[in-house]
Amino acid sequence: MQKALIGLTFIVCCLTQSCTSQSGDKSKDDSEQVNKQTPFYSKQLPTGSPRVSKQYDSTKIERFDPFLIYKDGSYLIAAEIENKELFDKYNPIFVKYDYSGNGYSWEGHIKQILQKQDPSLLKHLQFDPEAGGFYVFADSEKTQRQFAEFVSKIFKDIPTLEQYLKTADREKIDD
């Protein structure tokens, strides 16, 4: 009986430590997934990475070529620049001016464009680029749409985009 009680105590102890470490790991994973882009964007994005548009509910996406805006309350604006269509269209333009054309490069150029054209918009945006994509969060639907409409016009007008690329301050581009 005493051996059974000791064995049972040992099992309970092991299970308790296992549960504690698993819940500790879980909270660690959860904290890593929380978007740390304060002050205005603190919501966690929906499950199923909305950054990959083909895995996302297309009824919640609106196109402002080359950008997509996500109409799900996250106010995310994205350009998946490794997408073949976007890559083939924009990468040669960036390369022509000795830029990599990655998401960080897009961020630097877009920030400079906004600083020249609409600097007040910058305080309403939180940039979160990656090598393969350009991502920015707006603080409202109005700002999201304003950004997408404005920057989309520049990216659709290749000569205007090239003029910005030509005159950009290289020190402000994380290439």
Backbone hydrogen bonds, N-H to C=O, Kabsch-Sander energy under -0.5 kcal/mol:
donor,donor_aa,acceptor,acceptor_aa,energy
5,L,1,M,-2.3
6,I,2,Q,-2.4
7,G,3,K,-2.7
8,L,4,A,-2.5
9,T,5,L,-2.4
10,F,6,I,-2.4
11,I,7,G,-2.2
12,V,8,L,-2.5
13,C,9,T,-2.5
14,C,10,F,-2.5
15,L,11,I,-2.7
16,T,12,V,-2.4
17,Q,13,C,-2.3
18,S,14,C,-2.5
19,C,15,L,-2.8
20,T,16,T,-2.4
21,S,17,Q,-2.7
22,Q,18,S,-2.5
23,S,19,C,-3.0
24,G,20,T,-2.3
25,D,21,S,-2.6
26,K,22,Q,-2.6
27,S,23,S,-2.5
28,K,24,G,-1.8
29,D,25,D,-2.8
30,D,26,K,-3.0
31,S,27,S,-2.5
32,E,28,K,-1.8
33,Q,29,D,-1.5
34,V,30,D,-1.2
38,T,36,K,-1.6
41,Y,37,Q,-1.5
42,S,40,F,-0.7
52,V,49,S,-1.7
53,S,51,R,-0.8
55,Q,52,V,-2.3
56,Y,53,S,-1.7
60,K,57,D,-2.3
61,I,58,S,-1.2
62,E,69,I,-2.5
64,F,67,F,-3.3
67,F,64,F,-3.1
68,L,78,A,-2.9
69,I,62,E,-3.0
70,Y,76,L,-2.5
71,K,60,K,-3.4
71,K,69,I,-0.6
72,D,70,Y,-1.1
75,Y,70,Y,-0.6
77,I,136,V,-2.6
78,A,68,L,-2.8
79,A,134,F,-2.3
81,I,79,A,-1.8
82,E,132,G,-1.2
83,N,80,E,-2.1
87,F,83,N,-3.3
88,D,84,K,-2.9
89,K,85,E,-1.5
90,Y,86,L,-3.1
91,N,86,L,-0.6
91,N,87,F,-1.8
94,F,90,Y,-2.1
95,V,91,N,-2.9
96,K,92,P,-2.0
97,Y,93,I,-0.8
97,Y,94,F,-1.0
98,D,95,V,-2.3
99,Y,94,F,-2.2
103,G,130,E,-0.8
103,G,131,A,-1.0
106,W,102,N,-2.3
107,E,103,G,-2.2
108,G,104,Y,-2.2
109,H,105,S,-2.3
110,I,106,W,-3.0
111,K,107,E,-2.8
112,Q,108,G,-1.7
113,I,109,H,-2.5
114,L,110,I,-2.6
115,Q,111,K,-2.6
116,K,112,Q,-1.7
117,Q,113,I,-2.5
118,D,114,L,-2.4
121,L,118,D,-1.6
122,L,118,D,-0.5
122,L,119,P,-0.9
123,K,119,P,-0.5
123,K,120,S,-0.6
124,H,121,L,-1.8
125,L,122,L,-1.7
126,Q,137,F,-2.6
128,D,135,Y,-3.2
130,E,133,G,-2.9
133,G,130,E,-0.8
134,F,79,A,-2.6
135,Y,133,G,-0.5
136,V,77,I,-2.2
137,F,126,Q,-2.7
138,A,75,Y,-2.4
139,D,124,H,-1.4
144,Q,140,S,-2.3
145,R,141,E,-2.5
146,Q,142,K,-2.5
147,F,143,T,-2.9
148,A,144,Q,-2.4
149,E,145,R,-2.8
150,F,146,Q,-2.2
151,V,147,F,-2.9
152,S,148,A,-1.8
153,K,149,E,-1.4
154,I,150,F,-1.1
155,F,151,V,-2.3
156,K,152,S,-2.0
157,D,153,K,-1.2
158,I,156,K,-1.1
160,T,157,D,-0.5
161,L,154,I,-0.6
161,L,157,D,-2.4
162,E,158,I,-3.0
163,Q,159,P,-1.9
164,Y,160,T,-2.0
165,L,161,L,-2.4
166,K,162,E,-2.7
167,T,163,Q,-1.7
168,A,164,Y,-0.7
168,A,165,L,-0.6
170,R,168,A,-0.9
172,K,169,D,-2.0
173,I,170,R,-1.6
174,D,104,Y,-0.6
174,D,172,K,-0.6
175,D,173,I,-1.4
